[in-house]
Amino acid sequence: MVTWLILAIVAGLISLGVAVWLYFWVHRQDPGTEKAQEVASWIRDGAKTYLRRLYTALTLVAIALGIVIAVVFSFDIGHIGMGDIDVSVSRGITMALSFILGAVCSAIAGYMGMTVAVAANVRSATAANVNLNKAFKVAFYAGSVMGLAMVGLAIIGMSSVYWITRDPEIVLGFSFGASALALLAKAGGGIYTKTADIAADLVGKVEVGIPEDDPRNPAVVADNVGDNVGDVAGMGADIFDSYVASTVAVMLLGASVFAGDQMMQVKYTVFPLILCTLGIVASLIGIQFVRVGKDGKPGPALNRGTIFTCAILAVFVIILVLAGGYNLGVLWATLAGLVTGVVIGLTSDYFTSTDYKPVIETARVSTSGAAINIITGFSYGLVSIVPSIIGIVVATLLSYFLSEAAGFSGIYGVGISAVGMLAVSGMIVSSDAYGPIVDNARGIAEMAGMSQEVIDTADVLDAAGNTAKAITKGFSISAAALTVLALFAAYAEVIESRGIALTISLRDPIVVAGVLLGAMTPPLFSALTMLAVTNNAFDMIEEIRTQFREHPGILAGTELPDYAKCVGLAAEGALSSLVMPALLAVVFPILVGIVLGPEALGGFLGGSIFTGVIFALLMSNAGGLWDNAKKYIETGEFGGVGSDAHKAGVVGDTVGDPFKDTAGPSLNTLITVMSLVSSLFAPIIAAFHLF
Amino acid sequence: MVTWLILAIVAGLISLGVAVWLYFWVHRQDPGTEKAQEVASWIRDGAKTYLRRLYTALTLVAIALGIVIAVVFSFDIGHIGMGDIDVSVSRGITMALSFILGAVCSAIAGYMGMTVAVAANVRSATAANVNLNKAFKVAFYAGSVMGLAMVGLAIIGMSSVYWITRDPEIVLGFSFGASALALLAKAGGGIYTKTADIAADLVGKVEVGIPEDDPRNPAVVADNVGDNVGDVAGMGADIFDSYVASTVAVMLLGASVFAGDQMMQVKYTVFPLILCTLGIVASLIGIQFVRVGKDGKPGPALNRGTIFTCAILAVFVIILVLAGGYNLGVLWATLAGLVTGVVIGLTSDYFTSTDYKPVIETARVSTSGAAINIITGFSYGLVSIVPSIIGIVVATLLSYFLSEAAGFSGIYGVGISAVGMLAVSGMIVSSDAYGPIVDNARGIAEMAGMSQEVIDTADVLDAAGNTAKAITKGFSISAAALTVLALFAAYAEVIESRGIALTISLRDPIVVAGVLLGAMTPPLFSALTMLAVTNNAFDMIEEIRTQFREHPGILAGTELPDYAKCVGLAAEGALSSLVMPALLAVVFPILVGIVLGPEALGGFLGGSIFTGVIFALLMSNAGGLWDNAKKYIETGEFGGVGSDAHKAGVVGDTVGDPFKDTAGPSLNTLITVMSLVSSLFAPIIAAFHLF
């Protein structure tokens, strides 16, 4: 077993090493003209300012939570079933350190991803002057820094903590640290980016009629900073958190399901770490396949990389299972996870691509105004839930029953299907982080006054990012659903290991009460983050209008707007809006558990998963659909730019912005955090229940 | 027991008698000027045409379903637990007849309500010429025709079927008949009304700039017809269905929970019918209190009626329980239901009234455009879920645990709290049907060119309808939630009575699969109905534009538009859009039960309840909020009529239309129908499971 842990750490170090190498490679590329560098420096400084403030706030939160954890876990509740409570300060401190380590790893990955992204944007734009291939390479390798750093740090962290403590519950602390940070980074970044985006668009494009990314717009820098803090740092933290949580959930399941047989127990507790190790190797190989082919299309290049990585991992797992004497069930489960991830990604593409009916129909009805556009897009968003839910159901049932049929633990199989999906995260994050980088490159090209040819190249690169996003979103949402199902099982195991039989029956009204409370949490969380966006955007709109009014030179192009003021407004707004959502995620589950008991908390987690997945799918897909319906009209259909249909399309796009970039993607992290909090504090809740 | 059944039928007959008397009273009122009568006749004819088509289609559906039921239930599956199947054709035919009776009763109530509504609208408008009080009385008494006919027919039907068969499962057939009809009437009416409303507004108000209800608009008649078929007939069928379903669910629970003691069994099987009887008497008294006071405000008059009716019923129940030797648990449960209904109604008022922050804030941000208005309104809609869900949770837990504490069946208590809430439906429907009648009266006043004073009076009456709607919606949604929780319990009892132990545990992946499939059904159903609205509205918009283009005399006021064409388009569109939603409601649950088993179907029902309630609350409240935000701007705030804020408000209002009048209110009926189908076909599903 120790051999595997060493291999895992080595793989993590290699991954991290490649990330560092690519980091410097990107920085060695041509940083472009002086003008371009100046524009890029505004974005870089804005992003760094926000990150500094965010991490300062997060450090305080992490220390406070760490102290709480250290105190609470000093009461060695592992023994509570036997009726006596030992006080073990060392366990409390270990748990707190593990928690802080998780938060720190997540933060470092986010920070590396961000700093390379704000260096890569201008370099990619500059390279677009040479050719598309070069520009693509810069952006994708920069994205890979994030992807590889993330998986590397995660596996090093989890393996070391487990190696030292041999206790998967302590690794749960690591996971909670990573997720707590992810939630704040994701929600904060999501609020930031859409505040700036909406304000910039509404005043810039709609009111005064200047184009996207026009340097006369005081919010343009904040908007581009937002792409980085929201999409790069936030999204990376998001997948980091699912990646770690699914692995830990399966480690916990391995430790409890096979508790009767020590050899089996160790074997299957470590197995998810092995799967991650193989996934890292597969990603390192898969990244080599990401090259723009002779057709000059970057979209297929990204998808090719993802599919190759999955295929390579599948081969690895077949060899591992056959050679290592693992049960065939884990093989079926891994394959079920990988196939489902790809299938869900491709079907969700149907609802957001300009090639199919939903987007075209939404664009068509836009000729009758904004309201019809909204209703139609929202309705297709609701329909888009169906294939993904069926996919998740099929993956759950397949991995469960194929594992059972192989004489194995079904619920362990469900967890493995999630880990199987997420094992390729190194590759997934690399393609996903590519998107905002080229989006930014386009912005810089525009602001720095580069040629139309460069802007066109940037547009092609940008469109490819959106296609890749569909598949990675399919992965991340379905993986999150399977992860929380595994965490849900882990929660039940932790409670039962404390000597409490746990039946979470829907015929029990306490459970139904829990489910209803859990089910309302994701919609409430979405509302809080979206209201934060509109409130902050409203303030920023006032600021932009004031600047235009008081400094007529700005619009004339003779005076530089005060970018920093908008950057500051966005940052302050985002950070101060995080308090309520964070309390909801961390305190509410514990409260439900203590007041209504562990069965109700089980129902609560179930309810939050059901609506969490549904709202995440609805919001992500509807948002993407509106975005592309507008873009479709902009290609000249139904009247093209400037027509009434286009105005309606812009309204839909703006509504979709916080749907797809603020509320939707935070929901994965929300349900993960709530499941982790519940599992982590399960012993405490069980203790309340016993007294 | 027979005495109680006789009393129930007598109360039903009295209620029906009063309804008939009021029906003729309304018809005796002054039908107004020739012009007004002509306008009213367009609406009446349009409504009757639609109803004729709808009922023709429904007759075919009812006969087809009746035959299926007769065949399926001829296999006496009650004996299946013993391994042999008797063929009992008489049971099959009885069940089919009960089903058809339910459908017929629901149809008659809807038809009476509709015909009186289309007679009352013009009479109320004419009376507004005299004074507000008179106009109010005409409209409210017309609404009472619907309310009293409905509860009268329901209790007569249920009591007779039970008296003849002594089998609550046969009464379930009656309930299914009522609900199947309700679903089609509600969804069809909802699609009809919003198709016409949106099309009329978008071309009339937005494109050519003529006011609401202008007779030059070709869709104006269809719009007013829609208010009747959607709000009067559809809503009546909706509450009819919850009313019957909750009563039947508790009858089933009474029969199974107390199966060990025959006296108790009979007593508590009949109890819900007694509660309904008392509720009818209370409503008949409560209606007397609905008088506009000296302040001249009709809104408080309606709410006073509701609250007095609740209080009277509470007194009745206290006497009944103490004198009749019933367990105190049913008293607590009834009170919990009544109080929760009122509280939920009042809190939902917070989110939709122009007096509080959500509406004002949504109006304020409208100054920044339609997109921000949509995001803000939608977010408050999400927040509005919270108090209602907490109310439902509290009502469930209170009625459960107070009943248990009284040494009684907790789950029976939950059912009673739903029946308690719905027992006052006679009063609730009366105030609710009042709304569309005065809305129509306003339309007729405008179209018939009555004086501004009359229109102002009609406006006051209309606004009161909206306030009343908030409380009745709170009742209907929370009652539907408690009803389906009781039906859910009834489903489990029916399955267990066939000798299958049913554990619906969230730790079982088959159950989780069922929950996920069930949870996605309400959003999918909403999407199908809303897409039907936008598709049909799109066609009607084309028709209106064509009429304006080809007959310039219409806009000049010299030529009458072709109203009938728009009426026909709306009717055809609505009816043909019902096929998919209906199949989803009836076939999907049976399919899940047969393929995945009774546990999965249990999970499915649970999942559909959770998201059904959440989406119903979201859509109803967000829709009401947008509507009132627009009205708030129209009072002169934030720029008033014609300002940019107003344009944004109109977009929000239009988006909210199908939310609050098509998709939202159909969801109650959807989850009831799915629960009823499952309970009714539970023996068949159990049989599949046993072989």
Interface residues (C-beta under 8 A of the other chain):
Chain A: I198 L202 V206 V365 S368 G369 A370 A371 I372 I374 I375 T376 F378 S379 Y380 G381 L382 V383 I385 V386 I389 I390 I392 V393 T396 L397 Y400 G410 I411 V414 L485 F488 A489 A492 L502 T503 I504 S505 L506 R507 P509 I510 V511 V512 A513 V515 L516 L517 A519 M520 P523 L524 S526 A527 L528 M530 L531 V533 T534 A537 F538 I541 G602 G603 G606 G607 F610 T611 V613 I614 L618 V650 V651 G652 T654 V655 P658
Chain B: I198 L202 V206 V365 S368 G369 A370 A371 I372 I374 I375 T376 F378 S379 Y380 G381 L382 V383 I385 V386 I389 I390 I392 V393 T396 L397 Y400 G410 I411 V414 L485 F488 A489 A492 L502 T503 I504 S505 L506 R507 P509 I510 V511 V512 A513 V515 L516 L517 A519 M520 P523 L524 S526 A527 L528 M530 L531 V533 T534 A537 F538 I541 G602 G603 G606 G607 F610 T611 V613 I614 L618 V650 V651 G652 T654 V655 P658
